Amino acid sequence: MSEVFEAYERQYCEISASLSRKCTSAAQLDGEKKKQKVSEIKSGIEDAENLIRKMDLEARSLQPSVKAALLAKMREYKSDLNNLKSELKKLTSPNLNQATREELLEAGMADTLAVSADQRGRLLMSTERLNQSSDRIREGRRTMLETEELGVSILQDLHQQRQSLLHANNTLHGVDDNIGKSRKILSAMSKRMDRNKWMIGCVIAVLVVAITLILYFKLAH
């Protein structure tokens, strides 16, 4: 539910309750005091009408599922406002004498005020239920945000772990390269040693042949 609509709604309920009390009070007044009270009621009704317009615009700007419920509430608010206007009209009627005023106060206005009070009571109950629903929605939204933050944190941890694994993989590739180079060096050294062994063997063979020949010639003479 829109927080803006809720704010307008609370203001309207407060103004409506205040206007109802002022209408009851004005019915018992005369002269300047009554005029002053009627002026206050007119100003309050103008404020209420302004709030009704704002609430209507806000309700129509929301999603269809929310808008339907709020427009139903708007019909009750408009009915309540029309009752207040009727009370004001009766207060400002030029044919309203003392007897009529007493009759209005004791009968007609009492009935109207009872209806208005009942409507306001139901509206306040509806407002309270909507406020509770809004609290639950806000709590759900808060939980969703916390879950989203947790998800982001987990993704960040996974990203860091992935970077660590990539770094370790690169290090292993480096080790593999070094091992490959070492193998090549050892292979070259092994070949060089084999070649040296062959050369030493040849030298030893030549020396043996030479010594054998020398001994042979010495013995021959």
PAZAPA-4460 file (N, C-alpha, C; in steps of 0.05 Angstrom, whole numbers, plus 32768, in hexadecimal, padded with zeros to 4 digits):
% residues 221
    n_x    n_y    n_z   ca_x   ca_y   ca_z    c_x    c_y    c_z   seq   type   mol
   8011   7FE8   8000   8000   8000   8000   8012   8019   8000     1      M     A
   8007   802F   7FF4   8017   8047   7FF1   8018   8056   800C     2      S     A
   8031   805D   8014   8034   806C   802D   8029   8088   802A     3      E     A
   8029   8092   8012   801E   80AD   800D   8000   80AC   8012     4      V     A
   7FF2   8097   8008   7FD5   8095   800C   7FCF   8092   802A     5      F     A
   7FDF   8083   8038   7FDB   807F   8055   7FDD   8099   8064     6      E     A
   7FF0   80AA   805C   7FF3   80C4   8069   7FDB   80D6   8064     7      A     A
   7FD1   80D7   804B   7FB9   80E6   8045   7FA1   80DB   8055     8      Y     A
   7FA0   80C1   8056   7F89   80B4   8064   7F88   80BB   8081     9      E     A
   7F9F   80BA   808E   7F9F   80C2   80AB   7F97   80DF   80AF    10      R     A
   7FA1   80F0   809D   7F99   810D   809F   7F7B   8110   809C    11      Q     A
   7F70   8102   8088   7F53   8104   8083   7F43   80FB   809B    12      Y     A
   7F4A   80E4   80A7   7F3B   80DA   80BE   7F3C   80EE   80D5    13      C     A
   7F53   80FA   80D9   7F55   810E   80EF   7F43   8126   80E9    14      E     A
   7F44   8130   80D0   7F34   8147   80C9   7F16   8141   80CB    15      I     A
   7F0E   8129   80C1   7EF2   8121   80C2   7EE8   811F   80DF    16      S     A
   7EF7   8113   80F1   7EEE   8112   810D   7EEC   812D   8119    17      A     A
   7EFF   813F   8112   7EFE   815B   811D   7EE5   816A   8112    18      S     A
   7EE0   8166   80F8   7EC8   8174   80ED   7EAE   816A   80F9    19      L     A
   7EAD   8150   80FF   7E94   8145   810B   7E90   8152   8126    20      S     A
   7EA5   8155   8136   7EA2   8161   8150   7E9A   817F   814D    21      R     A
   7EA6   818D   813A   7E9F   81A9   8136   7E82   81AD   812D    22      K     A
   7E78   819B   811C   7E5C   819D   8114   7E49   819A   812B    23      C     A
   7E4F   8187   813D   7E3F   8183   8155   7E40   819C   8166    24      T     A
   7E57   81A7   8169   7E5B   81BF   817A   7E4D   81D8   816D    25      S     A
   7E4F   81DB   8153   7E44   81F2   8145   7E25   81F2   8147    26      A     A
   7E19   81DB   8148   7DFC   81D9   8149   7DF1   81E5   8162    27      A     A
   7E01   81E8   8177   7DF8   81F3   8190   7E00   8210   8194    28      Q     A
   7E0D   821C   817F   7E16   8237   8182   7E04   824B   8172    29      L     A
   7E08   8264   8178   7DF9   827A   816A   7E0D   8290   8164    30      D     A
   7E04   82A2   8152   7E13   82BA   814D   7E2F   82B6   8142    31      G     A
   7E41   82C7   814C   7E5D   82C7   8142   7E6B   82AD   8148    32      E     A
   7E66   82A2   815E   7E73   8289   8165   7E6C   8273   8151    33      K     A
   7E53   8272   8149   7E4A   825F   8136   7E57   8264   811B    34      K     A
   7E58   827E   8112   7E64   8285   80F9   7E82   827D   80F8    35      K     A
   7E90   8282   810F   7EAC   827A   8110   7EAF   825C   810E    36      Q     A
   7E9D   824D   811C   7E9F   8230   811B   7E99   8226   80FF    37      K     A
   7E84   8232   80F2   7E7D   822A   80D6   7E94   822F   80C3    38      V     A
   7EA2   8246   80C7   7EB9   824D   80B7   7ECF   8238   80BA    39      S     A
   7ED3   822F   80D2   7EE7   821A   80D7   7EDF   8200   80C9    40      E     A
   7EC5   81FA   80CA   7EBB   81E1   80BD   7EBF   81E3   809F    41      I     A
   7EB9   81FA   8093   7EBC   81FD   8076   7EDA   81F9   806E    42      K     A
   7EEC   8205   807E   7F08   8203   8078   7F11   81E5   807B    43      S     A
   7F07   81D8   808F   7F0D   81BC   8093   7F03   81AA   807C    44      G     A
   7EEB   81B0   8073   7EDF   81A1   805C   7EF0   81A5   8043    45      I     A
   7EFA   81BE   803F   7F0B   81C3   8028   7F25   81B2   802A    46      E     A
   7F30   81B1   8042   7F48   81A1   8046   7F42   8183   8041    47      D     A
   7F2B   817A   804A   7F23   815E   8046   7F1F   8158   8029    48      A     A
   7F12   816B   801A   7F0F   8167   7FFD   7F2A   8165   7FEF    49      E     A
   7F3C   8176   7FF7   7F57   8176   7FEB   7F65   815B   7FF0    50      N     A
   7F62   8151   8008   7F6E   8137   800F   7F61   8120   7FFF    51      L     A
   7F46   8122   7FFC   7F37   810E   7FEC   7F42   810D   7FD0    52      I     A
   7F47   8125   7FC4   7F51   8126   7FA8   7F6D   8119   7FA7    53      R     A
   7F7E   8120   7FBB   7F99   8115   7FBB   7F99   80F6   7FBE    54      K     A
   7F87   80ED   7FD0   7F85   80D0   7FD5   7F7B   80C2   7FBB    55      M     A
   7F68   80CF   7FAD   7F5D   80C3   7F95   7F73   80C0   7F7F    56      D     A
   7F83   80D6   7F7C   7F98   80D5   7F68   7FAE   80C0   7F6F    57      L     A
   7FB4   80BF   7F89   7FC8   80AC   7F92   7FBF   808F   7F8D    58      E     A
   7FA5   808A   7F94   7F9A   806F   7F91   7F9A   8067   7F74    59      A     A
   7F93   8079   7F62   7F91   8072   7F45   7FAD   806E   7F39    60      R     A
   7FC2   8077   7F46   7FDD   8074   7F3B   7FEA   8059   7F43    61      S     A
   7FDC   804A   7F54   7FE8   8031   7F5E   7FE0   8019   7F4C    62      L     A
   7FEB   8002   7F53   7FE5   7FEA   7F44   7FC7   7FE2   7F47    63      Q     A
   7FBC   7FD5   7F33   7F9F   7FCE   7F34   7F96   7FBF   7F4D    64      P     A
   7FA7   7FAC   7F56   7F9F   7F9C   7F6D   7F9C   7FAE   7F86    65      S     A
   7FAD   7FC2   7F89   7FAC   7FD4   7FA0   7F97   7FEA   7F9B    66      V     A
   7F96   7FF4   7F82   7F84   800A   7F7C   7F67   8003   7F82    67      K     A
   7F5E   7FEB   7F7B   7F42   7FE3   7F7F   7F3A   7FE6   7F9D    68      A     A
   7F4B   7FDD   7FAF   7F44   7FDE   7FCC   7F43   7FFB   7FD5    69      A     A
   7F56   800B   7FCC   7F57   8027   7FD4   7F40   8037   7FC9    70      L     A
   7F38   8032   7FB1   7F21   8041   7FA5   7F07   803A   7FB4    71      L     A
   7F05   8021   7FBE   7EEE   8019   7FCE   7EEE   8029   7FE8    72      A     A
   7F05   802D   7FF4   7F07   803E   800C   7F00   805B   8006    73      K     A
   7F08   8064   7FEE   7F03   8080   7FE6   7EE5   8085   7FE5    74      M     A
   7ED5   8072   7FDC   7EB8   8076   7FDB   7EAD   807B   7FF7    75      R     A
   7EB8   806D   800B   7EAF   8072   8027   7EB7   808D   8031    76      E     A
   7ED0   8095   802A   7ED9   80B0   8032   7EC8   80C6   8025    77      Y     A
   7EC2   80C2   800B   7EB1   80D6   7FFE   7E95   80D8   800A    78      K     A
   7E8A   80C0   8011   7E70   80C0   801E   7E71   80CF   8039    79      S     A
   7E87   80CA   8048   7E8B   80D8   8061   7E8D   80F6   805D    80      D     A
   7E9B   80FE   8049   7E9E   811B   8043   7E83   8127   803B    81      L     A
   7E73   8119   802C   7E58   8123   8024   7E46   8126   803D    82      N     A
   7E49   8114   8051   7E3A   8117   806A   7E42   8131   8078    83      N     A
   7E5C   8136   8079   7E66   814E   8086   7E5B   8167   8078    84      L     A
   7E5B   8166   805D   7E50   817D   804E   7E33   8181   8054    85      K     A
   7E24   816B   8056   7E07   816D   805D   7E03   817A   8078    86      S     A
   7E14   8172   808B   7E12   817E   80A6   7E18   819C   80A5    87      E     A
   7E2D   81A4   8095   7E33   81C0   8092   7E1C   81CF   8085    88      L     A
   7E10   81C3   8071   7DF9   81D0   8063   7DE2   81D5   8076    89      K     A
   7DDD   81C2   8088   7DC7   81C5   809B   7DCE   81DB   80AF    90      K     A
   7DE8   81DD   80B6   7DF0   81F2   80C9   7DEE   820E   80BE    91      L     A
   7DF2   8211   80A4   7DF1   822B   8097   7DD6   8232   808B    92      T     A
   7DC2   8220   808D   7DA8   8225   8082   7D9B   823D   8090    93      S     A
   7D91   8251   8080   7D84   8269   808C   7D6A   8264   809B    94      P     A
   7D5D   824D   8095   7D44   8246   80A2   7D48   8236   80BB    95      N     A
   7D60   8234   80C4   7D66   8223   80DB   7D61   8233   80F5    96      L     A
   7D49   822F   8100   7D42   823D   811A   7D4A   822B   8131    97      N     A
   7D44   8235   8149   7D4C   8227   8161   7D3F   820B   8162    98      Q     A
   7D26   820A   815C   7D18   81F0   815E   7D24   81DC   814A    99      A     A
   7D28   81E7   8132   7D34   81D5   811D   7D50   81CC   8125   100      T     A
   7D5F   81DF   8131   7D7A   81D8   8139   7D7A   81C2   814E   101      R     A
   7D67   81C5   8162   7D66   81B1   8177   7D5D   8196   816B   102      E     A
   7D4A   8197   8158   7D41   817E   814C   7D58   8172   813C   103      E     A
   7D68   8183   812E   7D7F   8179   811F   7D93   816D   8131   104      L     A
   7D98   817B   8147   7DAC   8171   815A   7DA4   8157   8166   105      L     A
   7D89   8155   816D   7D80   813D   817C   7D7A   8126   8169   106      E     A
   7D72   812C   8150   7D6A   8116   813E   7D7B   8114   8125   107      A     A
   7D76   8126   8112   7D83   8123   80F8   7DA1   8123   80F9   108      G     A
   7DAC   8137   8107   7DC9   8139   8109   7DD5   8122   8119   109      M     A
   7DC6   811A   812D   7DCF   8103   813E   7DD1   80EA   812D   110      A     A
   7DBD   80E6   811B   7DBE   80CF   8109   7DD5   80D1   80F6   111      D     A
   7DD8   80EA   80EB   7DEE   80EE   80D8   7E09   80E9   80E4   112      T     A
   7E0C   80F5   80FC   7E25   80F2   810A   7E2A   80D5   8112   113      L     A
   7E14   80C6   8119   7E18   80AA   811F   7E21   809A   8107   114      A     A
   7E15   80A1   80F0   7E1E   8094   80D7   7E3B   809B   80D1   115      V     A
   7E41   80B5   80D4   7E5D   80BE   80CE   7E70   80B1   80E1   116      S     A
   7E69   80B0   80FB   7E7A   80A4   810F   7E7F   8086   8108   117      A     A
   7E69   8079   80FF   7E6B   805D   80F8   7E7D   8059   80E0   118      D     A
   7E7A   806B   80CC   7E8B   806A   80B5   7EA8   806F   80BC   119      Q     A
   7EAC   8083   80CD   7EC7   8089   80D5   7ED4   8072   80E5   120      R     A
   7EC3   8066   80F5   7ECD   804F   8104   7ED6   8038   80F2   121      G     A
   7EC5   8033   80DE   7ECC   801E   80CB   7EE4   8026   80BA   122      R     A
   7EE6   8040   80B3   7EFD   8049   80A4   7F16   8047   80B4   123      L     A
   7F15   804E   80CE   7F2C   804C   80DF   7F35   802F   80E2   124      L     A
   7F21   801D   80E4   7F28   8001   80E7   7F35   7FF7   80CD   125      M     A
   7F2A   8000   80B6   7F36   7FF8   809C   7F52   8003   809A   126      S     A
   7F56   801C   80A3   7F70   8029   80A2   7F84   8019   80B4   127      T     A
   7F7A   8011   80CB   7F8C   8002   80DD   7F94   7FE7   80D0   128      E     A
   7F80   7FDA   80C3   7F87   7FC1   80B6   7F9B   7FC5   809F   129      R     A
   7F96   7FDB   8090   7FA9   7FE1   807B   7FC4   7FE8   8085   130      L     A
   7FC5   7FF6   809C   7FDF   7FFC   80A8   7FED   7FE3   80B0   131      N     A
   7FDE   7FD0   80BC   7FEA   7FB7   80C4   7FF4   7FA8   80AB   132      Q     A
   7FE4   7FA8   8096   7FED   7F9B   807D   8006   7FA9   8072   133      S     A
   8007   7FC3   8074   801F   7FD2   806B   8037   7FCB   807C   134      S     A
   8032   7FC8   8097   8049   7FC0   80A8   8053   7FA4   809F   135      D     A
   8040   7F92   8099   8049   7F77   8091   8058   7F79   8076   136      R     A
   804E   7F8A   8064   805C   7F8D   804A   8078   7F99   804E   137      I     A
   8079   7FAD   8060   8094   7FB9   8065   80A7   7FA5   8072   138      R     A
   809C   7F94   8084   80AC   7F7F   8091   80B6   7F6B   807C   139      E     A
   80A3   7F64   806A   80AA   7F51   8054   80BF   7F5E   8042   140      G     A
   80BC   7F78   803D   80CF   7F86   802B   80EA   7F87   8039   141      R     A
   80EA   7F8C   8054   8103   7F8D   8063   8111   7F71   8062   142      R     A
   8101   7F5C   8066   810D   7F41   8065   8118   7F3B   8049   143      T     A
   8109   7F44   8034   8113   7F40   8019   812D   7F4E   8014   144      M     A
   812F   7F67   801F   8148   7F76   801B   815F   7F69   802A   145      L     A
   8159   7F5F   8042   816E   7F51   8052   8177   7F38   8043   146      E     A
   8163   7F29   8037   816A   7F11   8028   817A   7F18   800F   147      T     A
   8173   7F2F   8003   8182   7F38   7FEB   819E   7F3F   7FF3   148      E     A
   81A2   7F4D   800A   81BC   7F54   8013   81CD   7F3B   8019   149      E     A
   81C0   7F27   8025   81CE   7F0E   802B   81D6   7F00   8011   150      L     A
   81C4   7F00   7FFD   81CA   7EF4   7FE3   81E2   7F02   7FD6   151      G     A
   81E2   7F1D   7FD7   81F8   7F2C   7FCC   8212   7F26   7FDA   152      V     A
   8211   7F23   7FF5   8229   7F1C   8004   8234   7F01   7FFC   153      S     A
   8221   7EED   7FF9   8229   7ED2   7FF1   8236   7ED3   7FD5   154      I     A
   822A   7EE2   7FC3   8235   7EE4   7FA8   8251   7EF0   7FA8   155      L     A
   8255   7F05   7FBA   826F   7F11   7FBC   8283   7EFD   7FC6   156      Q     A
   827B   7EED   7FDB   828D   7ED8   7FE5   8294   7EC4   7FD0   157      D     A
   8280   7EBC   7FC1   8284   7EA8   7FAB   8297   7EB4   7F96   158      L     A
   8294   7ECD   7F90   82A5   7EDA   7F7D   82C2   7EDB   7F87   159      H     A
   82C6   7EE1   7FA1   82E1   7EE1   7FAC   82ED   7EC5   7FAC   160      Q     A
   82DC   7EB1   7FB2   82E6   7E95   7FB1   82EE   7E8D   7F95   161      Q     A
   82DE   7E96   7F81   82E4   7E90   7F66   82FE   7E9D   7F5E   162      R     A
   8303   7EB6   7F66   831C   7EC3   7F60   8334   7EB4   7F6D   163      Q     A
   832F   7EAB   7F86   8344   7E9C   7F93   834B   7E82   7F84   164      S     A
   8335   7E74   7F7B   8339   7E5B   7F6C   8347   7E60   7F52   165      L     A
   8340   7E76   7F44   834D   7E7D   7F2B   836B   7E83   7F30   166      L     A
   8370   7E92   7F46   838C   7E98   7F4D   839C   7E7E   7F53   167      H     A
   838F   7E6C   7F62   839C   7E52   7F68   83A1   7E42   7F4F   168      A     A
   838D   7E43   7F3C   8390   7E35   7F23   83A7   7E40   7F12   169      N     A
   83A9   7E5B   7F12   83BF   7E67   7F04   83DA   7E60   7F10   170      N     A
   83DA   7E5E   7F2B   83F3   7E56   7F39   83FA   7E3A   7F32   171      T     A
   83E6   7E28   7F31   83EC   7E0C   7F29   83F6   7E0A   7F0D   172      L     A
   83EB   7E1B   7EFB   83F5   7E1B   7EDF   8412   7E24   7EDF   173      H     A
   8419   7E37   7EF0   8435   7E40   7EF2   8447   7E2A   7EFC   174      G     A
   843D   7E1C   7F10   844D   7E05   7F1A   8450   7DF0   7F05   175      V     A
   843B   7DEA   7EF6   843D   7DD6   7EE0   8451   7DDF   7ECB   176      D     A
   8451   7DF9   7EC5   8465   7E03   7EB2   8481   7E00   7EBC   177      D     A
   8485   7E06   7ED6   84A0   7E03   7EE2   84A8   7DE6   7EE2   178      N     A
   8495   7DD4   7EE8   849C   7DB7   7EE8   84A3   7DAF   7ECC   179      I     A
   8495   7DB9   7EB8   849B   7DB2   7E9C   84B7   7DBB   7E95   180      G     A
   84BD   7DD4   7E9D   84D8   7DDE   7E97   84EE   7DCD   7EA6   181      K     A
   84E8   7DC6   7EBF   84FB   7DB6   7ECE   84FF   7D9B   7EC1   182      S     A
   84E9   7D8F   7EB7   84EC   7D76   7EA9   84FE   7D78   7E90   183      R     A
   84FA   7D8E   7E81   850B   7D92   7E6A   8528   7D95   7E71   184      K     A
   852D   7DA4   7E87   8549   7DA8   7E90   8555   7D8D   7E98   185      I     A
   8546   7D7D   7EA8   8550   7D63   7EB1   8554   7D50   7E9A   186      L     A
   8542   7D52   7E86   8545   7D41   7E6E   855F   7D48   7E5F   187      S     A
   8564   7D63   7E5D   857C   7D6C   7E4F   8595   7D63   7E5E   188      A     A
   8594   7D66   7E79   85AA   7D5E   7E89   85AF   7D40   7E87   189      M     A
   8599   7D30   7E86   859C   7D13   7E84   85A9   7D0C   7E69   190      S     A
   85A0   7D19   7E54   85AC   7D14   7E3A   85CA   7D1B   7E3A   191      K     A
   85D0   7D33   7E47   85EB   7D3B   7E47   85FD   7D28   7E57   192      R     A
   85F2   7D1D   7E6D   8601   7D0A   7E7D   8605   7CF0   7E6E   193      M     A
   85F0   7CE7   7E5F   85F3   7CCF   7E4E   8609   7CD4   7E3A   194      D     A
   8609   7CEB   7E2E   861D   7CF1   7E19   8639   7CF2   7E26   195      R     A
   863B   7CFD   7E3E   8655   7CFE   7E4C   865E   7CE2   7E53   196      N     A
   864B   7CD1   7E5C   8652   7CB5   7E63   865D   7CA7   7E4A   197      K     A
   8650   7CAC   7E34   8659   7C9F   7E1B   8675   7CA8   7E13   198      W     A
   867A   7CC2   7E16   8694   7CCD   7E0F   86A9   7CC3   7E22   199      M     A
   86A3   7CC1   7E3C   86B6   7CB6   7E50   86BC   7C99   7E4A   200      I     A
   86A7   7C8A   7E42   86AB   7C6E   7E3B   86BE   7C6B   7E23   201      G     A
   86BB   7C7D   7E10   86CC   7C7C   7DF8   86E9   7C82   7DFF   202      C     A
   86EC   7C97   7E11   8707   7C9E   7E19   8714   7C88   7E28   203      V     A
   8705   7C7A   7E3A   8710   7C64   7E49   8717   7C4D   7E36   204      I     A
   8707   7C48   7E22   870C   7C33   7E0F   8726   7C39   7E00   205      A     A
   8729   7C52   7DF7   8741   7C5A   7DE9   875A   7C56   7DFA   206      V     A
   8757   7C5F   7E14   876E   7C5C   7E26   8775   7C3F   7E2B   207      L     A
   8761   7C2E   7E2D   8766   7C11   7E31   8775   7C06   7E18   208      V     A
   876C   7C0D   7E01   8779   7C03   7DE8   8795   7C0E   7DE7   209      V     A
   8799   7C27   7DEE   87B4   7C33   7DED   87C7   7C25   7E00   210      A     A
   87BE   7C21   7E19   87CE   7C13   7E2D   87D4   7BF7   7E25   211      I     A
   87C0   7BEA   7E19   87C5   7BCE   7E10   87DA   7BCD   7DFA   212      T     A
   87DA   7BE0   7DE8   87ED   7BE1   7DD2   8809   7BE7   7DDE   213      L     A
   880A   7BF9   7DF0   8825   7C00   7DFC   8831   7BE8   7E0A   214      I     A
   8821   7BDA   7E1A   882B   7BC2   7E27   8833   7BAC   7E14   215      L     A
   8824   7BAA   7DFE   882A   7B96   7DEA   8845   7B9C   7DDE   216      Y     A
   884A   7BB5   7DD6   8864   7BBB   7DCA   887B   7BB8   7DDD   217      F     A
   8876   7BBF   7DF6   888C   7BBB   7E0A   8893   7B9E   7E0D   218      K     A
   887F   7B8D   7E0F   8884   7B71   7E12   8891   7B65   7DF8   219      L     A
   888A   7B70   7DE1   8895   7B66   7DC9   88B3   7B6C   7DC7   220      A     A
   88BD   7B80   7DD1   88D9   7B87   7DD0   88E7   7B7C   7DE9   221      H     A
***
